[in-house]
Structure formats: C-alpha cells, structure tokens
Amino acid sequence: MYRILLPAVLAVSFSLLFPPEGRAWSGGGHQAVCQIALLELKPEVRKKLDKIMTRETNNKFLPFATACTWPDFQKRKKGTIQNARREEHFVNVDRSQGSITSEDCGKVQKCLFTAIHDDEDALKHSKGVDQLIALKFLGHWMGDLHQPLHISYEDDLGGNDIPVSPAAGCGELHAVWDDCIPEDLRQQMGANKGPTDFGTKLQAEITDEQRAKWRQGTLVDWAEESYAVTRKTDTKYCLMEGASCCYDTHSCEFAGGKDKGKETKRLTHLLHSYDDGEVDKVKERLKKAGVRLAAVIEAHLQ
C-alpha cells in the first residue's frame, strides 16, 4: 500500500516551494488545473486568453498556470482584493446536510457559487486589468470547487481545525488534501519541470470520452461530487451514523473552543494513513476541474 505521508525533508522542501498562504489545493494543484484548461481550450479562445494574460505585469504570475495561484497571494494582507474575497473560497454547510442540491451559501452571503458567477460575468463583460483579475479568480475558484474539503463543514472550517499526525507533513486534515496528496501525485508522475509540467502530464491522460462526459453538469453537480468525497468513509473525516456525518458514535457536533482538542483527538486517531485511493481521487478531481474550467472559459470568452 502506497502511503501519502511525506518524509520530513520532502515536506520542508514543498513548504518552501509553495508557502502556507496557498490553502486551496496547493500551488501545484492550482497550476495543474489551469494548465489542463489552457491545453483543453479551442485555439481561438486560447488566443483570447493569451491576449488577456499580456496585461499581467508581475512575472510571478506568468504563465496562466501560475496566474491561478494569485487569489491566494496576500490573501491575509488587509487592503488587498484577495483579502476582501478570502471567504469566497468555500461552500461550508451544516454537518447534518446529506448532499449539495442548490447554489446555497448557507449562513453567509458569498461563497464559491456566487464567486464563480461574479467572475464569469466579469470575464465576459470587463476589459483591461479587470478582465485579467476575473480570469485569475475564475481559474482559482474552479480548482477550489473540485477540492473536496472546500465543499465541507462549517463547524470545523472545512477540516482546518482537525489536526493530523506531524508525520504527514501537513498540520491539519484540510492541508492533507490541499498540499500533501497533490504533491505526492506530482512526485509519482515525475512532474518536476516547472509550473506547467504537472498539468501537461495530467492532461495527456484525459480521453475524449472523459472530456465529453466531464463537461456536462452544473456547478451544483460538480460541488456535490466534491461533497460526496468529503462524506466517504475512507476519507476519514467522519463516521456515518445513518444520514449524519459524525466525529464518533457519541458526537455529531464539533465542540470547538476549550473542547476542540478532545474532539479532534478522536478524528486524528482515525486518520492513520491514506493510500493510492486518495491519490487517485485527487488526480481525477484535478483533471475534471481543468476540463470544466476550459468549458466555462469558452462559454464566456467567445
């Protein structure tokens, strides 16, 4: 059984390459999604995207694959547009909710659903730098929509309050899915030749049958796919008690505050290792996100 728990040296090198601020797939994950999308675009739409990207003045966010990490850049710095929109990276629901059936942001006004629609509209109707900003946000949002723990529970902040073993190289369950598994996949594939290599290798594996199938559906359908992974038993995020996702057989609520450690200790015990099944799930989620991002861009950049 292949384990995704990274050696300490690999975890350290990865953290230097993609600093902790990138919490929504790793930098590599977002780069893969947007590189896949770029390769999937119709030639005439790709030319339009390339023209928009000529407006980027910061080489750190070139090429397009790297531009999709921009929404996480300075996300915690007050006064930036990334900070103003930092709560839009998620769809967080009550733990008792069994499925995603509508574009409902729950207790908040803004979430991934509204963010995607806002930037679809901006991509289609804006010009200049505003259109570039919309493109970068949209690429990032579509990646987030396909990261299972971004379609998750509000009580523990999408797994951000769930610690895992230090041996994992990631401090909490959310980071395991953002960082550790995508990096493990990247290493498996030998995608070490710059920011476009990971996505290029993934895109080469996509079949015509898959891309035709994956382009179908709605944002709700795609969010539900992610949520289904969140709730699967082998994701080890919860124990299913009937239709409810619980921390253990005694509690379906996250205590938080002073009792948070007690609750998370139980879940940490369940999270003993992840095998190839989790790596394969992430691989498919990245591919789907890229194919669907291409479809969304084509729909609004004709």
C-alpha positions, 0 to 999 in steps of 0.5 A: 500500500502506497502511503501519502505521508511525506518524509520530513525533508520532502515536506520542508522542501514543498513548504518552501516551494509553495508557502502556507498562504496557498490553502486551496489545493496547493500551488501545484494543484492550482497550476495543474488545473489551469494548465489542463484548461489552457491545453483543453481550450479551442485555439481561438479562445486560447488566443483570447486568453493569451491576449488577456494574460499580456496585461499581467505585469508581475512575472510571478504570475506568468504563465496562466498556470501560475496566474491561478495561484494569485487569489491566494497571494496576500490573501491575509494582507488587509487592503488587498482584493484577495483579502476582501474575497478570502471567504469566497473560497468555500461552500461550508454547510451544516454537518447534518446536510446529506448532499449539495442540491442548490447554489446555497451559501448557507449562513453567509452571503458569498461563497464559491457559487456566487464567486464563480458567477461574479467572475464569469460575468466579469470575464465576459463583460470587463476589459483591461486589468479587470478582465485579467483579475476575473480570469485569475479568480475564475481559474482559482475558484474552479480548482477550489470547487473540485477540492473536496474539503472546500465543499465541507463543514462549517463547524470545523472550517472545512477540516482546518481545525482537525489536526493530523499526525506531524508525520504527514507533513501537513498540520491539519486534515484540510492541508492533507488534501490541499498540499500533501496528496497533490504533491505526492501525485506530482512526485509519482508522475515525475512532474518536476519541470516547472509550473506547467509540467504537472498539468501537461502530464495530467492532461495527456491522460484525459480521453475524449470520452472523459472530456465529453462526459466531464463537461456536462453538469452544473456547478451544483453537480460538480460541488456535490461530487466534491461533497460526496468525497468529503462524506466517504468513509475512507476519507476519514473525516467522519463516521456515518451514523445513518444520514449524519456525518459524525466525529464518533458514535457519541458526537455529531457536533464539533465542540470547538473552543476549550473542547476542540482538542478532545474532539479532534483527538478522536478524528486524528486517531482515525486518520492513520494513513491514506493510500493510492485511493486518495491519490487517485481521487485527487488526480481525477478531481484535478483533471475534471476541474481543468476540463470544466474550467476550459468549458466555462472559459469558452462559454464566456470568452467567445 
